[in-house]
Amino acid sequence: QRRVHGEEEGGNGDEEERDRSQLAKKSAAAAQLQACLAHWGAEHKDLPSNPETCPKEVPPHMWAQYTQNDTIRVVPEYKCQSGAAYAARRENYTIAMVENFLSKTRRGGWDKYGMTDEWLYKALDAFPFAGEDVVVMGSQTPWYESVCLARGARSCTTIDFQRIHSFHPNLTTMTLADYDENPRQFDVAISISSFEHDGLGRYGDPLRPDADLEALKKMKCVVRPGGRLILSVPIGLDTVVWNMHRVYGRVRLPPLLEHWRLLHVTGYGFGERYNGHDGGKEAEYQPIFVLENTEGDASNRKHNDLVLEKACNSTKDERFVFPFGLHSASDDICYTPRLEECLPGQLRPRFW
C-alpha cells in the first residue's frame, strides 16, 4: 500500500509539475505576444471614428501622405458601408448560409471575386492548412470561412472591424477591438480584398494614410512566427480610389509586403497588371500572394522583388480581361473604360 500510495503521490507531483510547466509556457507566450503587439502593432490603433459618415474627399492635410507625394493618383468613387442603418442590414452567419457555401466550395465553385477564388484553391493545394488554426481577416459573407472549413482547418475565426453574429458551431467571430483585448496567434491568416480598404473610412474606420501598411505589420503578431498569410489585394497602376479601395503597383506593393517573405504568386496575367496596367476604378484583378511570417525586423524587399519579377516574366505573354477571360498578348484587347472608343472586333473588358 505504501508503494502504491508513493507512486500515486509521485504521479500527482508529476502532473503538478506538468501543469506548472504548461502555465509557464502560456505566460511566456502571452508576454511574447504582448511584446510583439507593442512593437509591430503600436501604429495600428483601432480607434473609432464617426460611424455615421464616410469621407467623400481626401482631407487636404492628408493628401501628401495618401498619394506618397503625388506618386500615387487619386480617382473618386464613393461608397459608405458604416453606421447603424448599414449594421442593421448585415446578415447573420446562419448555419444554413455557411453550409450552403461549404457545399459550393467543395465543388470548386467561385463567389464574388471569380478567378481570385480559383487562384486561391491552387495556392491552398500547394500550401495546405489542414489541422491548423486559421483566421479570416475582414468579411462580408462567410464564403472564405467556408473555404477554411472545407479545407480541414482545426479552427476558423473571423476578425472584422464591425460586429458579425455567427450561429455556426465551427465558426468564431470577433471585432478588432475584441482581438486587442484578448489577443492570440494563428497558424494561417486569409485576407481576400480586405487590407486595401484600411484607413479610407468606407467602413467607419479612422482615416489613416498608412493603415494598410500598419495592418500588415500588426499581422506579424496575429500569425505565429513561421506561419503564413494568404493575401489578395487589387493589382494595377498605383491608385487610391477614394474612398473605396487602393490598387497596388510598383510603388505601394513592395512596402506592403516588406516584412513578410513572399513564397508564391498565383494570378494569370500578373506581369501586365503589376507593370502599370490602368484598370480605372476596378479592383477585380486580385492575384494570390502566399507570405511567410519571418522573425525579426529585417526587410524582405530584395527577396520579394526577385519573386515578383519572376512572376512578371512567367506571365508576360498573358492578358487577363474581364469578365474573367484568359488571353494572350497577341489578342486585340480594348482596355479603355469608354467602350465607345473600342474598335469593332476588339475584346472589351468589364469595368467595375
N, C-alpha and C positions, 0 to 999 in steps of 0.2 A: 504493500500500500504506500509506503514511504517512497519507493522507487517511482511508482505511477504518479503519486502526488508531486514528486520532484519534477518529473517530465512535464506534468501539466503546468507547474509553476514556470519551468523553463520555456515552455511553449507560449505561455502568456507573456513572458518577458520578451520573447522574440517578436510577438505580434505588436507589443507596445513599442519596441524599437523600430519596427517597420512603419508604424503609424507616425512616430516622431520624424522618421526619415522622409516619409511622404509629405508631411506637413512642412518640413524644412524646404523641400524641393518646391512645393507650391508657393511658399513665401518668397523664395529666391526668384521664381519665375515671375511672380507678381511684381516684385521690385524691379526686375529687368524690364518688364513691360512698361511700368511707370516711367522708368528712365528713358526708354525708347520714345514714349509719347512726349516727354519733356523735351527731347532732342529733335525728333522729326515732326512731331505734331504741334509744336508750340505756335507755329504761324497759322495753323488751320483752326481758327476759333469759330465754332458753330454758334455764333451769336444770332439772336432773332432780329429780323428786320420787320418793316411794316407788312404784315401778311395780306393786307387788303389791296395793295398796289404793286405794280411791276413797273420798272423804269422804261419809258419809251425812247429815251435818248441816252447816249453816253454822257455822264456828268463831265463838263469841260475840264475840271481839275483832275480827272482820271484819264483823260484822252491819251496822254503820252504813255501811260502805263499799259492801257488796254491795247494800244497799237504798237507797242515797243518802239516808240519814237517814229511812228508812221512807216514802219517796215511791214505792218500788217494792216490790210484795208478793213474798213467797216462798211457793211451793207445792211440797210434797215429791213427788218422783218419782225413784227411784234406779236407776242403771244403771252398771255397771263394764265398761269396754272397755279394759283395761290388763293388763299382766303377761305372763309367759312363756306361760301357757296360752292367753290371747287371741291373742298374736302367732303362736302355732303354728297357730291356726285360720284366720288370714288367708290368702286365696287369692293365689297369684302371678298377675300380669297376663300371661297367656299370649297368644300370637299369635291363637289361636282365639277367646279371650274378647274381645279388642279388635276383631277382625274381625266377630264376631257383633254387638257393639254398633254398629260402624260401619254395618253393613247396616241395623240398626234405626233409627239416627238419620237416615240418608239417606232413609228412608221417612217421616220426620217423626214417628217414634214417641216415646213417653214412657217414662221409667223411674220410680223410686220416688216422685219429687216431683210427678208428674202434671202439673197445669196450669202449674207453675213452668217445666217444660220447654217448654211451648207459648209462654209469655211470653218465655222465653229466645230461642227461634227468632225471634220478632218483633223483639226487641231487636237480635239479630245481623243481621237483614235491614236494619235502619236504621243499625247501626254495625258493618259487617263488619270482619274482621281477616285476610282472605286475604293471604298473603305476609308476615305479621308473626310475631314471636316471642311465643308465648303460654305463660303459666304457670297451672296449676290449683292452687289453694290448698286443701289438705285433700282426702282421697279415701278412699272405702271400696270402690268398684269403678271400673273405667276408663270409666265412662259419659261423664263430661264431657270426659275426654281424647279420647274418640271423637268427640264434638261438635267439639272443637278440630280434630282431623284432618280430619273430614268437611267442615269449613268452610274448608279450604285454608290453615291456618296453616303458616308456613315451618318452625316447630319447636314441639314441645309438651313441656313439662316439668311434672312434678308435685312439689310440696313438701308434705310431711306431717310431723307430729310423730313418727310411727312409721315404721319402715323398710318400704318396699314394694319387692318384686322384680318388675321388668318384663322380659319377654323379647321385646317388640315392638320392631322396629328403629327405629320413628319416635317412640318414647315414652321419655323420660328421667325417672328419679325420683331424688329426694334427700330427706334429712331437713332439718329446720330447722337442726340443727347443721351439716350439710354445707353448707348455704347460707351460714351465718355464716362458715365457714372460707373459702369461695370465692364471694363474692357477685357477682352480675351483675344487669343490668337487662333487663326485658322490655317489649315494646310494650303488651301487654294481659295482664291477670290475670282469671281467672274464679274466683269464690268462691261456691259454692252451698251454703248451710246448713253453714257452717264456723265463722266467727268467733264466732257466738253461744255456742259451746262453750268458748271460750278462758277459762282461769283457773278452771274449775269442778272440775277434777280427774278428770272422767269418763274421760279417755284417759290418765291418769297424768301429766298436765301439772301444773305448780306452781299452787297456789292464789294467784290474783291478782285482786282485785275489778275492776280496770280493764284486764284483759288484752285484752278486745275493743277498747277504745279505743286501747290501746297498739299493738295489731296493725295497726289501720287507719293509724296514724301511720307505722309501720315500712314499710307497703306503699308509701308515697310514695318509698321508696328501691328497692323491688323493681320498681316500674313507673317507666319513664322519665318525665321532665317532658313533659307533654302527652299521655302515654299514658292508657289507660282501665282502669278496674276495673269488671267486670260482677259485681254483688253481689246476693245474696239472703239475707235473714235473716227469721225469723218476725215478723209484724206483728200487733199487737193491744194489749190492755191491758198496760202495762208489768209484766213478771213475771220473776222468776228461778225457773225450775222446777229445783229442786235435786236432784241435781247434773247434770241433763240438758242444759239449754239456757236461753237468755234469750229473752224475747219483747219486741219493741221497739215503743214507742208514743211519745207526745209528750214523755215525759221523757228517754228514752235514745237515740232515733234521731237527733235533731239533733246531739248531741255526737259520735255515732259517725261521722257524715258530714262533720263541720265543716271538716276540712282538705282536702276534695275538693269539686269543683264538680259539683253534681248536674245532669246533662244531661236525663235522661228517667226516667220511672217507668212500668212496664208491669205491670198487675195488675188484673183485674176485681174490683170491689168494694173498692178500696183505701180510699176515704173512710170507710166504716163501720168497717173494721178499725183504721185509724190513729186514728180518733176515740174509741177505747176499747172496741171490741167485746171481750167477755170470752169467749175461746175455751177457758177452763180450762187444761188442761195441753198442749193440742195445739199443734203447731208446723208444721202442714202448709200454712198460708197464707203463702206466701213470694213476694211480687212481685219483679220485677227492677228494680234501680237501676243506671243507667249513669252512672259518675262519671269526671270528668277530673282528672288529677293536675296541679294548679296549682302554680306555683313560689312560693316564699316562705312566710312564716309567717301570712299574713293569713287570718282566718276567712272562710269562705264561707257562714256560717249565714244571713245575711239573704237572700242569693240562694236558698239551698236551701229556706228556709221558704216563699218565694214559689212555687217549683216544687212543693213538697209540697202547698200549699194549692190550687194549680191542679189537681193530681191528685185531691185530695179533692173539689173541686167538679165535676170532669168525671165522677166515678164515684159521685156522691151518691145516685143512684137505683138503683145496682147492689147486689146481695146475693150473696155467694159462700157456698154451702152445700155441705158435703161429702156424698157423695163427688163432688167436682168439678162441682157443679151451678151454673149461672149463672141468677140470678133477679133480679126487680125488687123495689123497695121495697114494692110493694103485695101481694107474696106473703106468705102467713101462715106464718111460719117459727118453729119451736120451737128455741131456742138452748140450752136448759138441758142440761147433761150428764146429768141424771137423766131418762132417757127416759120413766119412768112419770109424769112431770109434764106431758108433752106432751098436748095436746088432740087428739081424733080429727080427722083430716084435715090436721093441721099437718105441714109438711115437717120431717123430722128429720135433722139433721146427724150425721156420723160423727166421734166424738172419738177422738183418738189416746191 
